[in-house]
Amino acid sequence: MSIRAEDVYRLAKLAKLRIAEDAVEGVERDLSKILQMVDQLREVDTSGVEPMVHAIELSDVLADDIVGPSLSQEEVLQNAPAHDEASFRVPPVLG
């Protein structure tokens, strides 16, 4: 499949990108090469390959949660720059 200048401009518009006139030819060439590579990949027989999410097996590396001593509500609120009886007071972030 070959890419034309009109295709490059259409893709740039869809991607909301501005493309310089002198860059169109290079982008055409690069996109054509990419599509040729994709066509090569389509020829590979993958019928015996199971789909996977990652190329390598991942495992969970997080430690178990262990409950430990913590501060009381009063101690936490003492360190807050602004608070009321039960919670932190922060400046509004909307409106």
N, C-alpha and C positions, 0 to 999 in steps of 0.2 A: 504494500500500500504506500502510495506516495502522498506527501503533504504539499499542498499548494499555498500560495500567499494568502488566499481568501480564508483557508483553514486556520492559518496562524492568527490572522486578525480576529476571526470568530472565537478562537480559544482564548486569546488575550482579552476580548470583551467579556466572555463568560467568567474569566478569572479576575476581572476588574483590574487588568494590568495595562499600562501604556507600553507600547513597543515602538522603538525608533525605526524609521524607514530602512536605515542601513543595517539593522539587525535581523530583518525578516528572513533574508536568505540563509543566514546562519541557523536560525531557529528552524526553518524548513528542513535543512540538512540534518540537524540534531534529532528532530522529532521523527524523521524518516528512519534514521538509524535505530532509534528506540523501538519503533514499530516493527522493524525487521527482526530485532532481537526477540520481541514478543512472539512473532510468527515462528521463530526457531523453537521457542519454548513450547508452543502449541504442538509441535511435531513429536515431543518427547512422550513416550508411553508411560503413563502414571497409573495404569489400571491396578497395579498391585501395591500402591502406596497409600497408606492411611492418612487422612487429613490430620493436620496438627496445628496447634496455635503458635507454638514456638519451635525453632529449629533444635533447641536443646531442652532437656527435661529440667524444669525448675522445681525447687523445693522451698518450703516456707522456712525462713531463717529467723523468724521472730521468737523471742523468748516467751515463756509462759508468764501470764500476769500473776503477780504475787502481791497480795494485800499486805501493806505495811503501815507503820504509824504515819499519821497525817496531822495537819494543823486543824484546829477547831475553826468554826465559822468566825468567831470573834477575833482570833489571831490573824486570820486572812484579811478580814475587813480593816484591821488596824493598819495594815500596810498599803491599803488602797488610797489613792489621792482623793477620791470622793466616793462616799457610800451613804446608804440610808441604813435602817436597822437590819436588813436582811440581804442586801445585794449591792453590787457595784453600780455607781452612777457614771455614765459615759455621755459625751456630747452626741447629739443626734447626727446620724449619718445620711439620712434622707430628708430632703425638703428643708 
